[in-house]
Amino acid sequence: MENHSYGENVLLLEGLKVTQQSSYPAFILLLLIYIFIMVTNVGLVVVIGLEKSLHQPMYLLFCNLPINDALGATAIVPRILRDILVADEKRFIHYTECAIQAFCAHIYGLSSHTVLIIMAFDRYVAICNPLRYASIMTTRMVVILTLSAWGASSLLVSIHLGLSVRLLRCRARILNPFCDNPSLFKLSCEDISVNNIYGLGFTVLVLGSSIGSSVLTYLKIAIVCLKNRSSVLNSKALQTCSTHLSVYVIMVVSGFANIIMHRFPELSDYRKLVVILFHVGPPALNAVIYGLQIREIRHKILSKFQNKVSV
């Protein structure tokens, strides 16, 4: 049992292991990435919000993605930036703050799946049922899909973390650069079999529903495109679906890398980098991919810059 000499509800974050010489370059690099993530993702939401021509179900549902990406980066990056400049033995965090950070980090991870699922549903209706699209994808449906995506994430993550928060703690060291659910239940010396069972079911449910719904949706879209001889429709379908699939592949690969690295304790330093990349890589790439690939958004962004330059 560890000595809680720094307070019963105060934990010590292990953080990133960086030398004094590399701390400032690491700080500047991560800060620049964070600024890029916030500017691009918030910028996309602002552009869609200000342009009435983009007030369509596809773009309104898409807004959930940059909002979630900004949340995921903000949940961990500011704290990591602070800890980089602080001595290892002074990286303290209150247990309540740790639990809140873990909640936000897991909301980001789960919502990445649920948001992409509702976006896939929108593309399915648009391509497979174009004549009924307007009657199906109403404002009410957009609201229902959005609330469902965030509501399901909040409920599942609340249960996930609730099982960890209930445990009595006998340790006070977080072996991670930020707080997450595994970090919380590893603080306990109690039996965590319930946590492991729920965690396994949680992972299977999320990945199974996410991958299963995406594969089924795009198979049906592919069948429709093969049967349809309209080059315009097929080109538009390819554009929107390839963008969505690119984002999905990046998210799944980074997520699987994080899960796999957890199984190898001897690679803890590499795991820390992987888990940070999961929270900064997709948010940085998603905004670029959607901003460049979707013609309507790209044209609106370019027109904004051209107007400012002309002024």
C-alpha positions in Angstrom: 0.0 0.0 0.0 1.3 3.4 -1.0 1.9 6.2 1.5 -0.7 8.9 0.9 1.6 11.6 2.4 0.2 14.3 0.0 -3.4 13.9 0.9 -6.1 11.3 0.8 -7.8 12.8 -2.3 -4.7 14.0 -4.1 -3.1 11.8 -6.7 0.3 11.9 -8.4 0.3 11.7 -12.3 3.3 9.9 -13.8 3.0 12.0 -17.0 5.4 12.0 -19.9 9.0 11.2 -19.2 10.8 14.1 -20.9 14.3 15.4 -20.2 14.8 19.0 -19.1 16.4 19.7 -22.5 13.4 18.3 -24.5 10.6 19.6 -22.3 10.4 23.0 -24.0 10.4 21.7 -27.6 7.8 19.1 -26.5 5.7 21.8 -24.9 5.9 24.1 -28.0 5.1 21.2 -30.4 2.1 20.0 -28.4 0.8 23.6 -27.9 1.0 24.3 -31.6 -0.9 21.0 -32.4 -3.6 22.0 -29.8 -4.0 25.5 -31.2 -4.3 24.0 -34.7 -7.0 21.5 -33.5 -9.0 24.2 -31.8 -8.8 26.8 -34.6 -9.7 24.3 -37.3 -12.5 22.4 -35.5 -14.1 25.5 -34.0 -13.6 27.3 -37.3 -15.6 24.5 -39.1 -18.5 24.8 -36.7 -18.5 28.6 -37.0 -18.5 28.4 -40.9 -21.4 25.9 -40.9 -23.2 27.9 -38.3 -22.9 31.2 -40.2 -23.6 29.9 -43.7 -27.3 29.2 -44.2 -26.6 27.2 -47.3 -24.8 24.6 -45.0 -27.8 24.3 -42.7 -28.5 20.8 -44.0 -28.7 17.5 -42.1 -25.4 16.3 -43.4 -23.5 19.3 -42.1 -25.5 19.8 -38.9 -24.7 16.2 -38.0 -21.1 16.7 -39.0 -20.8 19.6 -36.4 -20.9 16.9 -33.7 -17.5 15.6 -34.9 -15.4 18.8 -34.6 -17.2 19.6 -31.3 -16.2 16.2 -30.0 -12.7 16.5 -31.3 -12.3 19.8 -29.5 -13.6 18.3 -26.3 -11.2 15.3 -26.6 -8.2 17.5 -27.1 -9.2 20.0 -24.3 -9.8 17.1 -21.9 -6.1 16.2 -21.7 -3.8 18.5 -23.6 -3.9 21.6 -21.3 -3.1 19.4 -18.3 -0.3 17.6 -20.2 1.2 20.9 -21.2 1.2 22.1 -17.6 2.8 18.8 -16.4 5.6 18.9 -19.0 6.9 22.1 -17.3 6.4 20.7 -13.7 8.8 18.4 -11.9 7.8 14.7 -11.8 7.2 14.7 -8.1 4.9 17.8 -8.2 2.4 16.6 -10.8 -0.5 16.4 -8.4 -4.2 16.2 -9.3 -7.3 16.0 -7.1 -9.3 12.8 -7.3 -12.5 14.7 -8.4 -10.6 16.5 -11.2 -9.1 13.2 -12.2 -12.6 11.6 -12.4 -13.9 14.5 -14.5 -11.0 14.2 -16.9 -11.5 10.5 -17.2 -15.2 11.1 -18.0 -14.4 13.6 -20.7 -11.7 11.5 -22.2 -14.0 8.5 -22.5 -16.9 10.6 -23.8 -14.6 11.7 -26.6 -13.6 8.1 -27.4 -17.1 6.7 -27.4 -18.7 9.7 -29.1 -16.2 9.3 -31.9 -18.0 6.1 -32.7 -21.6 7.2 -32.1 -21.2 10.4 -34.1 -19.8 8.5 -37.1 -22.6 6.0 -36.8 -25.3 8.7 -37.2 -23.3 10.3 -40.0 -23.2 7.0 -41.8 -27.0 6.7 -41.4 -27.4 10.1 -43.0 -25.3 9.1 -46.0 -27.2 5.8 -46.3 -30.6 7.6 -46.5 -29.2 10.2 -48.9 -27.8 7.7 -51.3 -30.1 4.7 -50.9 -33.4 6.6 -50.4 -32.8 10.0 -52.1 -36.5 10.6 -52.8 -37.4 10.2 -49.1 -34.4 12.0 -47.8 -36.1 15.3 -47.0 -39.0 13.5 -45.3 -36.7 11.3 -43.2 -33.9 13.6 -42.3 -36.0 16.4 -40.8 -34.8 18.8 -38.2 -36.5 16.6 -35.6 -34.6 13.6 -36.8 -31.3 15.5 -36.7 -32.0 16.5 -33.1 -33.0 12.9 -32.2 -29.9 11.4 -33.8 -27.6 14.0 -32.1 -29.2 13.5 -28.6 -29.0 9.7 -29.1 -25.3 9.8 -29.9 -24.4 12.0 -26.9 -26.9 10.4 -24.6 -25.8 6.8 -25.3 -22.1 7.9 -24.8 -22.9 9.7 -21.5 -24.9 6.8 -20.1 -22.4 4.0 -20.9 -19.4 6.1 -19.7 -21.2 7.1 -16.5 -21.8 3.4 -15.7 -18.2 2.6 -16.7 -16.7 5.2 -14.4 -19.2 4.6 -11.6 -17.9 1.1 -11.2 -14.4 2.5 -10.7 -15.3 5.4 -8.4 -17.2 3.1 -6.0 -13.9 1.2 -5.2 -11.8 2.0 -2.1 -8.4 3.3 -3.0 -5.1 2.0 -1.6 -2.8 3.7 -4.2 -2.3 7.3 -5.2 -0.2 7.1 -8.4 -1.7 7.4 -11.9 0.6 5.5 -14.3 -0.5 7.5 -17.2 -0.1 11.0 -18.6 -3.7 11.7 -17.8 -6.6 10.1 -16.0 -8.8 7.4 -17.6 -10.9 4.5 -16.3 -8.1 1.9 -16.1 -6.1 4.4 -14.1 -8.9 4.9 -11.6 -9.7 1.2 -10.9 -6.0 0.4 -10.7 -5.8 2.7 -7.6 -7.9 0.1 -5.7 -6.8 -3.2 -4.0 -10.3 -4.6 -4.2 -11.7 -7.2 -6.6 -12.2 -5.5 -10.0 -13.6 -8.5 -11.8 -16.9 -6.6 -12.3 -15.0 -3.7 -13.9 -13.2 -6.1 -16.2 -16.4 -7.9 -17.3 -18.2 -4.6 -17.9 -15.2 -3.2 -19.7 -15.0 -6.2 -22.0 -18.7 -6.0 -22.7 -18.4 -2.2 -23.2 -15.6 -2.6 -25.7 -17.4 -5.4 -27.6 -20.6 -3.4 -27.7 -19.0 -0.2 -28.9 -16.7 -1.8 -31.5 -19.2 -4.3 -32.6 -22.0 -1.8 -33.2 -19.7 0.7 -34.7 -17.9 -1.6 -37.2 -21.0 -3.7 -37.9 -23.2 -0.7 -38.7 -20.5 1.0 -40.8 -19.8 -2.2 -42.8 -23.5 -2.9 -43.4 -24.2 0.7 -44.3 -21.4 1.0 -46.9 -22.1 -2.4 -48.4 -25.6 -1.3 -49.1 -24.3 2.0 -50.5 -21.8 0.2 -52.7 -24.6 -2.1 -54.0 -26.8 0.9 -54.9 -23.9 2.6 -56.6 -23.1 -0.5 -58.7 -26.7 -0.7 -59.8 -27.0 3.0 -60.5 -25.5 4.2 -63.8 -25.5 7.9 -62.8 -21.9 9.1 -62.8 -22.9 12.2 -60.9 -24.5 10.3 -58.1 -21.7 7.8 -57.9 -19.1 10.5 -57.8 -20.9 12.4 -55.0 -21.3 9.1 -53.1 -17.7 8.3 -53.5 -16.6 11.8 -52.3 -18.7 11.9 -49.1 -18.2 8.2 -48.2 -14.5 8.2 -48.8 -14.2 11.2 -46.5 -16.2 9.5 -43.8 -14.4 6.2 -44.2 -11.0 7.9 -44.0 -11.9 9.5 -40.7 -13.3 6.2 -39.4 -10.2 4.2 -40.3 -8.0 6.8 -38.5 -10.1 6.6 -35.4 -10.3 2.8 -35.3 -6.6 2.3 -36.0 -5.6 4.7 -33.3 -8.1 3.2 -30.9 -6.9 -0.4 -31.5 -3.3 0.7 -31.1 -4.2 2.2 -27.7 -6.0 -1.0 -26.6 -3.2 -3.3 -27.8 -0.5 -1.2 -26.1 -2.3 -1.6 -22.7 -1.5 -5.3 -22.9 2.2 -4.7 -22.8 3.3 -3.0 -19.6 7.0 -3.1 -20.7 6.0 -0.6 -23.5 4.5 1.9 -21.1 6.4 4.8 -22.5 5.3 4.1 -26.0 1.7 3.5 -24.8 1.7 7.0 -23.3 2.6 8.5 -26.7 0.0 6.3 -28.5 -2.8 7.4 -26.1 -1.9 11.1 -26.5 -1.9 10.6 -30.3 -5.4 9.1 -30.0 -6.5 12.4 -28.6 -4.6 14.8 -30.9 -4.1 12.8 -34.1 -7.8 12.3 -35.3 -8.9 15.7 -34.1 -6.2 17.4 -36.2 -6.7 15.2 -39.2 -10.5 15.1 -39.2 -10.8 18.9 -39.7 -8.3 18.8 -42.6 -9.9 15.8 -44.3 -13.4 17.3 -44.1 -12.3 20.8 -44.9 -10.5 19.7 -48.0 -12.6 16.8 -49.3 -16.2 18.2 -49.0 -16.5 20.7 -51.8 -19.2 22.9 -50.2 -17.3 23.4 -47.0 -14.0 23.9 -48.9 -15.6 26.6 -51.1 -17.1 28.5 -48.2 -13.7 28.5 -46.3 -11.9 29.7 -49.4 -14.4 32.4 -50.0 -14.0 33.6 -46.5 -10.2 33.9 -46.9 -10.6 35.6 -50.3 -13.0 38.2 -48.9 -10.6 39.0 -46.1 -7.6 39.3 -48.5 -9.6 41.5 -50.9 -10.5 43.8 -48.0 
